[in-house]
Amino acid sequence: MPSVANLSLPGTALPGAVTVTIADGDALKKQIAQYVATIAKACTKDRFVVALSGGSMPKLLTGLLDLDVDWSKWDVFFADERCVPLVSNDSNYKACEDHLFSKIKGEKPTIHTLDTSLSPAQAAEKYGDELNSVGRRFDLCLLGMGPDGHTASLFPEHDLFRKPDGSVARCILDSPKPPSERVTFTLSTLQNSVRVCFVATGDSKTPVLKEILARKEGKLDYAYPVPPYPAAWVRSADGGAQWFLDSAAGGGL
């Protein structure tokens, strides 16, 4: 478990409603899709601003293609992005384009990609400005979690997580996980989301999940004190979160 020494995080990890759903295969895809579509439809603003992630997330979101979704209302950002060409297999945008965006029939969402022609620091500043220009916060933030408890490109032992500076987005030049250069939205930006949803699959996630979530009166809730994993600290503005797990990840909780 990472050390809590010198951990200086903004605000607090507020208590809030935590919902945990455990399912497998197509059932998991359908439940994630229904959750996302319901939130998108309930959004009363002109634009629905969402942050997506890479990893297994793009494939798990393909259930949205079977639902009635007004994609034209969506402004899509990436919770983090690798500083690589958009055609690279390391690009989170490319993963979402291949599995989701390219398969949308009719009007497409507005997709905000990282400007990879800029330096990582310049790209981060520009990406933060783009979010501010369309609403300053995410209506929904869809995140994954690594076996080490990282989410987006916020890593447990990295200063980007442990010593935040109030930026909307920042670059990381020494990511513990390759590629080393990335841009990520910061903890405070993710915490300001109206809704936060995590998707975690596979038994490699179970040990950290057992530290983040605890049973209280027979129900899963956030553990307290909050462990120093980024995924434990990213919650919505009201302190809540939705977790979707497969049985491999969540069966032992």
C-alpha positions, 0 to 999 in steps of 0.5 A: 500500500502506498505511503500516506506521508506527504499526501496533500490533496485538495478538499476532501473525499466527501461521503456520498451514495456509492452504488456497486454493480457486479455483472459479467459479459453482455450483462455488464455491457448492457448495464453500463450502457443503460446507466450512461444513456440514462444520465445523458438523457436526463442532462437538461443542458444543451451539451452533455460533457463527458470524460472517457477512458481507454483500456477496456472502457471503449469495448465496454461502452459498445452497448450504447450503440444499441440504445437511443442516444442523441450523440449530437449533444455530446462533448467528449473529452478523454480523462487522460491521453498519451502524448502520441499521434492520434493514429497510434495504438497507444492513443485512447482516442484511437481506441474509442474511435475504433470500437465506438465512434466509428460505429455510430450511425448518424450525427456524431459527438463533438470529440475533443482530442489532445493537440499532439503538435504541442509540447505536453505542457502546452497541450495540457493547458489547451485541453484544460481551456477547452473544457472550460469553454464548454462548461467547466465541469464534466456531467459524467466522468467514466474511469477505469482503475489499474491494479495499483489504484491509479485512475486516468494518469494519476498514480499513487506515488506520483507528485501529480496526485500527491501534490496538486496545484489547482490546474484543470489538466496537467502533463506527466513526463515520467509516467510509471506506466508507458508511454511516459508522456501524457496529459491528464485531468487533475484530481480537483477537476475529476472531483468536480464532475456531476457524476463519476463512474468507475469500471474495473474488471479482472481479479488483479483489481481485487486487492485494491478494491478491498481497501477502497470499498468496505462492507458496512451493515451488509452493504458496500461503501467507501472505506474510511479513512480513505486509502491513498489511491487516486481511484479512492479519491475521485468522487463526484461533487456530492461525494458519490460514485457508481462502480461497475465490476465483473465477478472476477474483480468484485466477487471477493468483496 
